[in-house]
Amino acid sequence: MPDFTADIEIDVEEFWENCSRSEKNEMINMLEEEGWVRRVIPDGKNPGRYNQPSLMDNEWETMVRNLYDLRQRVTLEEEEIIKKIVSRYV
């Protein structure tokens, strides 16, 4: 059976403009889940500006994500330490 391949070049801006609102939200959600984009929250004090996470916030999020990913390798003792730290603030 013959095998066909086709190269299609699509202009990103044209593609985006032709997407519906729900398709755009779906695309943003997918990009966020895969770590390509990060949603920012509008700044209520300054309309038109956004609260950008700080370098420390980014570092903290990475650390927590790594901790989540290695959960199966954490000892019971380490897990108890983590629980104690969290319970102090929750």
GUMI-34708 format. One record per residue: chain; x, y, z of N, C-alpha, C in turn. Coordinates in nm, 3 decimals, decimal comma. Atoms other than C-alpha are relative to their C-alpha. Example, Ala and Ser with C-alpha at 12.3 -4.5 7.8 and 13.67 -1.06 7.14 Angstrom:
<mol: A; npx: 0,089; npy: -0,119; npz: 0,000; capx: 1,230; capy: -0,450; capz: 0,780; cpx: 0,090; cpy: 0,120; cpz: 0,000> $
<mol: A; npx: -0,082; npy: -0,119; npz: -0,006; capx: 1,367; capy: -0,106; capz: 0,714; cpx: -0,077; cpy: 0,109; cpz: 0,073> $
***
This chain:
<mol: A; npx: 0,085; npy: -0,118; npz: 0,000; capx: 0,000; capy: 0,000; capz: 0,000; cpx: 0,089; cpy: 0,124; cpz: 0,000> $
<mol: A; npx: -0,085; npy: -0,119; npz: 0,006; capx: 0,146; capy: 0,342; capz: -0,091; cpx: -0,008; cpy: 0,082; cpz: 0,128> $
<mol: A; npx: -0,008; npy: -0,085; npz: -0,119; capx: 0,256; capy: 0,572; capz: 0,187; cpx: 0,018; cpy: 0,145; cpz: -0,046> $
<mol: A; npx: -0,004; npy: -0,140; npz: 0,040; capx: 0,187; capy: 0,943; capz: 0,142; cpx: 0,030; cpy: 0,089; cpz: 0,120> $
<mol: A; npx: -0,024; npy: -0,102; npz: -0,103; capx: 0,320; capy: 1,234; capz: 0,344; cpx: -0,026; cpy: 0,136; cpz: -0,062> $
<mol: A; npx: 0,027; npy: -0,135; npz: 0,049; capx: 0,221; capy: 1,596; capz: 0,314; cpx: 0,053; cpy: 0,100; cpz: 0,102> $
<mol: A; npx: -0,046; npy: -0,109; npz: -0,085; capx: 0,386; capy: 1,906; capz: 0,453; cpx: -0,096; cpy: 0,116; cpz: -0,019> $
<mol: A; npx: 0,093; npy: -0,112; npz: 0,004; capx: 0,138; capy: 2,176; capz: 0,540; cpx: 0,055; cpy: 0,109; cpz: 0,089> $
<mol: A; npx: -0,048; npy: -0,112; npz: -0,078; capx: 0,257; capy: 2,514; capz: 0,653; cpx: -0,119; cpy: 0,090; cpz: 0,035> $
<mol: A; npx: 0,113; npy: -0,080; npz: -0,048; capx: 0,007; capy: 2,705; capz: 0,866; cpx: 0,054; cpy: 0,121; cpz: 0,074> $
<mol: A; npx: -0,039; npy: -0,123; npz: -0,069; capx: 0,050; capy: 3,065; capz: 0,974; cpx: -0,062; cpy: -0,001; cpz: 0,139> $
<mol: A; npx: 0,047; npy: 0,008; npz: -0,138; capx: 0,022; capy: 3,070; capz: 1,353; cpx: -0,106; cpy: 0,106; cpz: 0,030> $
<mol: A; npx: 0,096; npy: -0,108; npz: -0,027; capx: -0,154; capy: 3,406; capz: 1,368; cpx: -0,133; cpy: -0,026; cpz: -0,070> $
<mol: A; npx: 0,123; npy: 0,030; npz: 0,073; capx: -0,406; capy: 3,302; capz: 1,103; cpx: -0,076; cpy: -0,113; cpz: 0,069> $
<mol: A; npx: 0,061; npy: 0,112; npz: -0,071; capx: -0,468; capy: 2,974; capz: 1,286; cpx: -0,071; cpy: 0,049; cpz: 0,126> $
<mol: A; npx: 0,054; npy: -0,050; npz: -0,126; capx: -0,522; capy: 3,156; capz: 1,617; cpx: -0,124; cpy: 0,085; cpz: -0,023> $
<mol: A; npx: 0,114; npy: -0,087; npz: 0,031; capx: -0,757; capy: 3,413; capz: 1,462; cpx: -0,122; cpy: -0,081; cpz: -0,040> $
<mol: A; npx: 0,112; npy: 0,081; npz: 0,046; capx: -0,971; capy: 3,133; capz: 1,318; cpx: -0,051; cpy: -0,097; cpz: 0,107> $
<mol: A; npx: 0,046; npy: 0,085; npz: -0,110; capx: -1,005; capy: 2,948; capz: 1,650; cpx: -0,114; cpy: 0,068; cpz: 0,075> $
<mol: A; npx: 0,107; npy: -0,054; npz: -0,083; capx: -1,320; capy: 2,989; capz: 1,856; cpx: 0,055; cpy: 0,027; cpz: 0,140> $
<mol: A; npx: -0,042; npy: -0,030; npz: -0,137; capx: -1,299; capy: 3,114; capz: 2,215; cpx: 0,027; cpy: -0,130; cpz: 0,078> $
<mol: A; npx: -0,018; npy: 0,127; npz: -0,073; capx: -1,343; capy: 2,760; capz: 2,350; cpx: 0,124; cpy: -0,075; cpz: -0,050> $
<mol: A; npx: -0,119; npy: 0,064; npz: 0,054; capx: -1,072; capy: 2,627; capz: 2,115; cpx: 0,126; cpy: 0,068; cpz: 0,053> $
<mol: A; npx: -0,115; npy: -0,073; npz: -0,055; capx: -0,835; capy: 2,901; capz: 2,234; cpx: 0,023; cpy: -0,038; cpz: 0,145> $
<mol: A; npx: -0,013; npy: 0,040; npz: -0,141; capx: -0,907; capy: 2,815; capz: 2,598; cpx: 0,055; cpy: -0,141; cpz: 0,011> $
<mol: A; npx: -0,050; npy: 0,137; npz: -0,001; capx: -0,848; capy: 2,448; capz: 2,523; cpx: 0,150; cpy: -0,004; cpz: -0,032> $
<mol: A; npx: -0,142; npy: -0,007; npz: 0,038; capx: -0,516; capy: 2,531; capz: 2,356; cpx: 0,084; cpy: 0,055; cpz: 0,115> $
<mol: A; npx: -0,073; npy: -0,060; npz: -0,113; capx: -0,408; capy: 2,753; capz: 2,648; cpx: 0,012; cpy: -0,101; cpz: 0,114> $
<mol: A; npx: -0,004; npy: 0,101; npz: -0,106; capx: -0,502; capy: 2,480; capz: 2,898; cpx: 0,103; cpy: -0,108; cpz: -0,030> $
<mol: A; npx: -0,096; npy: 0,104; npz: 0,039; capx: -0,299; capy: 2,223; capz: 2,704; cpx: 0,143; cpy: 0,052; cpz: 0,014> $
<mol: A; npx: -0,134; npy: -0,057; npz: -0,010; capx: 0,003; capy: 2,454; capz: 2,681; cpx: 0,042; cpy: 0,021; cpz: 0,145> $
<mol: A; npx: -0,030; npy: -0,018; npz: -0,142; capx: -0,022; capy: 2,531; capz: 3,052; cpx: 0,033; cpy: -0,134; cpz: 0,066> $
<mol: A; npx: -0,024; npy: 0,133; npz: -0,059; capx: -0,043; capy: 2,162; capz: 3,147; cpx: 0,136; cpy: -0,055; cpz: -0,039> $
<mol: A; npx: -0,129; npy: 0,050; npz: 0,047; capx: 0,266; capy: 2,087; capz: 2,939; cpx: 0,115; cpy: 0,091; cpz: 0,040> $
<mol: A; npx: -0,105; npy: -0,086; npz: -0,051; capx: 0,457; capy: 2,374; capz: 3,101; cpx: 0,052; cpy: 0,103; cpz: -0,098> $
<mol: A; npx: -0,045; npy: -0,097; npz: 0,099; capx: 0,485; capy: 2,596; capz: 2,792; cpx: -0,042; cpy: 0,142; cpz: 0,034> $
<mol: A; npx: 0,048; npy: -0,133; npz: -0,039; capx: 0,283; capy: 2,886; capz: 2,934; cpx: -0,044; cpy: -0,003; cpz: 0,146> $
<mol: A; npx: 0,047; npy: -0,013; npz: -0,137; capx: 0,182; capy: 3,013; capz: 3,274; cpx: -0,106; cpy: 0,109; cpz: 0,001> $
<mol: A; npx: 0,107; npy: -0,099; npz: -0,011; capx: -0,146; capy: 3,188; capz: 3,344; cpx: 0,041; cpy: 0,105; cpz: 0,102> $
<mol: A; npx: -0,024; npy: -0,107; npz: -0,095; capx: -0,115; capy: 3,523; capz: 3,513; cpx: -0,133; cpy: 0,060; cpz: 0,040> $
<mol: A; npx: 0,124; npy: -0,054; npz: -0,055; capx: -0,378; capy: 3,689; capz: 3,728; cpx: 0,000; cpy: 0,151; cpz: -0,019> $
<mol: A; npx: 0,004; npy: -0,147; npz: 0,015; capx: -0,492; capy: 4,043; capz: 3,637; cpx: 0,016; cpy: 0,069; cpz: 0,135> $
<mol: A; npx: -0,024; npy: -0,079; npz: -0,121; capx: -0,379; capy: 4,299; capz: 3,893; cpx: -0,120; cpy: 0,091; cpz: 0,023> $
<mol: A; npx: 0,120; npy: -0,077; npz: -0,029; capx: -0,695; capy: 4,443; capz: 4,052; cpx: 0,027; cpy: 0,147; cpz: 0,027> $
<mol: A; npx: -0,034; npy: -0,139; npz: -0,032; capx: -0,514; capy: 4,761; capz: 4,158; cpx: 0,035; cpy: 0,079; cpz: -0,124> $
<mol: A; npx: -0,045; npy: -0,067; npz: 0,122; capx: -0,376; capy: 4,841; capz: 3,814; cpx: -0,058; cpy: -0,072; cpz: -0,122> $
<mol: A; npx: 0,059; npy: 0,067; npz: 0,116; capx: -0,613; capy: 4,741; capz: 3,531; cpx: 0,096; cpy: 0,003; cpz: -0,119> $
<mol: A; npx: -0,090; npy: 0,010; npz: 0,114; capx: -0,423; capy: 4,625; capz: 3,226; cpx: 0,136; cpy: -0,058; cpz: 0,035> $
<mol: A; npx: -0,126; npy: 0,060; npz: -0,044; capx: -0,130; capy: 4,497; capz: 3,435; cpx: -0,030; cpy: -0,137; cpz: 0,059> $
<mol: A; npx: 0,016; npy: 0,135; npz: -0,052; capx: -0,075; capy: 4,143; capz: 3,552; cpx: 0,102; cpy: -0,028; cpz: 0,109> $
<mol: A; npx: -0,090; npy: 0,045; npz: -0,105; capx: 0,073; capy: 3,992; capz: 3,865; cpx: 0,088; cpy: -0,111; cpz: -0,056> $
<mol: A; npx: -0,093; npy: 0,101; npz: 0,048; capx: 0,380; capy: 3,809; capz: 3,743; cpx: 0,060; cpy: -0,071; cpz: 0,121> $
<mol: A; npx: -0,064; npy: 0,070; npz: -0,111; capx: 0,516; capy: 3,536; capz: 3,967; cpx: 0,147; cpy: 0,041; cpz: 0,010> $
<mol: A; npx: -0,139; npy: -0,039; npz: -0,021; capx: 0,849; capy: 3,627; capz: 4,119; cpx: 0,092; cpy: -0,118; cpz: -0,027> $
<mol: A; npx: -0,099; npy: 0,106; npz: 0,018; capx: 1,169; capy: 3,430; capz: 4,069; cpx: -0,011; cpy: -0,102; cpz: 0,112> $
<mol: A; npx: 0,013; npy: 0,091; npz: -0,114; capx: 1,123; capy: 3,284; capz: 4,417; cpx: -0,127; cpy: -0,084; cpz: -0,012> $
<mol: A; npx: 0,123; npy: 0,076; npz: 0,022; capx: 0,763; capy: 3,185; capz: 4,332; cpx: 0,023; cpy: -0,111; cpz: -0,102> $
<mol: A; npx: -0,029; npy: 0,100; npz: 0,103; capx: 0,886; capy: 3,008; capz: 4,019; cpx: 0,085; cpy: -0,114; cpz: 0,057> $
<mol: A; npx: -0,087; npy: 0,101; npz: -0,060; capx: 1,157; capy: 2,830; capz: 4,216; cpx: -0,079; cpy: -0,090; cpz: 0,095> $
<mol: A; npx: 0,082; npy: 0,075; npz: -0,095; capx: 0,908; capy: 2,726; capz: 4,485; cpx: -0,091; cpy: -0,097; cpz: -0,075> $
<mol: A; npx: 0,090; npy: 0,084; npz: 0,078; capx: 0,663; capy: 2,592; capz: 4,226; cpx: 0,075; cpy: -0,119; cpz: -0,060> $
<mol: A; npx: -0,081; npy: 0,108; npz: 0,057; capx: 0,939; capy: 2,390; capz: 4,058; cpx: 0,036; cpy: -0,101; cpz: 0,108> $
<mol: A; npx: -0,038; npy: 0,088; npz: -0,110; capx: 1,050; capy: 2,250; capz: 4,392; cpx: -0,119; cpy: -0,087; cpz: 0,043> $
<mol: A; npx: 0,119; npy: 0,074; npz: -0,042; capx: 0,694; capy: 2,150; capz: 4,489; cpx: -0,040; cpy: -0,101; cpz: -0,108> $
<mol: A; npx: 0,031; npy: 0,093; npz: 0,110; capx: 0,633; capy: 1,995; capz: 4,145; cpx: 0,096; cpy: -0,119; cpz: 0,002> $
<mol: A; npx: -0,098; npy: 0,108; npz: -0,010; capx: 0,956; capy: 1,794; capz: 4,182; cpx: -0,030; cpy: -0,091; cpz: 0,118> $
<mol: A; npx: 0,035; npy: 0,078; npz: -0,118; capx: 0,853; capy: 1,684; capz: 4,529; cpx: -0,119; cpy: -0,091; cpz: -0,030> $
<mol: A; npx: 0,118; npy: 0,079; npz: 0,039; capx: 0,518; capy: 1,569; capz: 4,390; cpx: 0,041; cpy: -0,117; cpz: -0,089> $
<mol: A; npx: -0,041; npy: 0,103; npz: 0,094; capx: 0,689; capy: 1,375; capz: 4,112; cpx: 0,078; cpy: -0,113; cpz: 0,066> $
<mol: A; npx: -0,080; npy: 0,104; npz: -0,064; capx: 0,921; capy: 1,187; capz: 4,349; cpx: -0,065; cpy: -0,056; cpz: 0,126> $
<mol: A; npx: 0,072; npy: 0,043; npz: -0,119; capx: 0,656; capy: 1,110; capz: 4,611; cpx: 0,022; cpy: -0,147; cpz: 0,034> $
<mol: A; npx: -0,015; npy: 0,144; npz: -0,025; capx: 0,697; capy: 0,732; capz: 4,570; cpx: 0,138; cpy: -0,037; cpz: 0,055> $
<mol: A; npx: -0,136; npy: 0,029; npz: -0,047; capx: 1,067; capy: 0,757; capz: 4,661; cpx: 0,029; cpy: 0,060; cpz: 0,137> $
<mol: A; npx: -0,019; npy: -0,065; npz: -0,131; capx: 1,020; capy: 0,958; capz: 4,983; cpx: -0,024; cpy: -0,105; cpz: 0,109> $
<mol: A; npx: 0,017; npy: 0,095; npz: -0,110; capx: 1,067; capy: 0,759; capz: 5,303; cpx: -0,117; cpy: 0,044; cpz: 0,088> $
<mol: A; npx: 0,109; npy: -0,034; npz: -0,092; capx: 0,793; capy: 0,746; capz: 5,567; cpx: 0,041; cpy: 0,111; cpz: 0,095> $
<mol: A; npx: -0,051; npy: -0,104; npz: -0,089; capx: 1,011; capy: 0,959; capz: 5,793; cpx: -0,001; cpy: 0,136; cpz: -0,069> $
<mol: A; npx: 0,000; npy: -0,126; npz: 0,077; capx: 1,055; capy: 1,224; capz: 5,522; cpx: -0,142; cpy: 0,049; cpz: -0,024> $
<mol: A; npx: 0,140; npy: -0,037; npz: 0,021; capx: 0,683; capy: 1,217; capz: 5,450; cpx: -0,060; cpy: 0,062; cpz: 0,126> $
<mol: A; npx: 0,048; npy: -0,055; npz: -0,126; capx: 0,608; capy: 1,280; capz: 5,817; cpx: 0,054; cpy: 0,141; cpz: 0,024> $
<mol: A; npx: -0,060; npy: -0,133; npz: -0,013; capx: 0,847; capy: 1,577; capz: 5,818; cpx: -0,076; cpy: 0,099; cpz: -0,089> $
<mol: A; npx: 0,074; npy: -0,087; npz: 0,092; capx: 0,670; capy: 1,723; capz: 5,515; cpx: -0,139; cpy: 0,029; cpz: 0,054> $
<mol: A; npx: 0,134; npy: -0,018; npz: -0,057; capx: 0,329; capy: 1,668; capz: 5,677; cpx: 0,003; cpy: 0,098; cpz: 0,117> $
<mol: A; npx: -0,011; npy: -0,091; npz: -0,115; capx: 0,446; capy: 1,846; capz: 5,995; cpx: 0,020; cpy: 0,144; cpz: -0,047> $
<mol: A; npx: -0,024; npy: -0,137; npz: 0,052; capx: 0,573; capy: 2,145; capz: 5,797; cpx: -0,129; cpy: 0,057; cpz: -0,056> $
<mol: A; npx: 0,126; npy: -0,049; npz: 0,060; capx: 0,247; capy: 2,173; capz: 5,601; cpx: -0,103; cpy: 0,028; cpz: 0,106> $
<mol: A; npx: 0,104; npy: -0,018; npz: -0,103; capx: 0,028; capy: 2,130; capz: 5,910; cpx: 0,023; cpy: 0,126; cpz: 0,085> $
<mol: A; npx: -0,028; npy: -0,124; npz: -0,076; capx: 0,202; capy: 2,427; capz: 6,077; cpx: -0,063; cpy: 0,122; cpz: -0,065> $
<mol: A; npx: 0,049; npy: -0,116; npz: 0,073; capx: 0,065; capy: 2,658; capz: 5,808; cpx: -0,141; cpy: -0,015; cpz: -0,055> $
<mol: A; npx: 0,135; npy: 0,021; npz: 0,054; capx: -0,269; capy: 2,506; capz: 5,715; cpx: -0,100; cpy: -0,011; cpz: 0,112> $
***
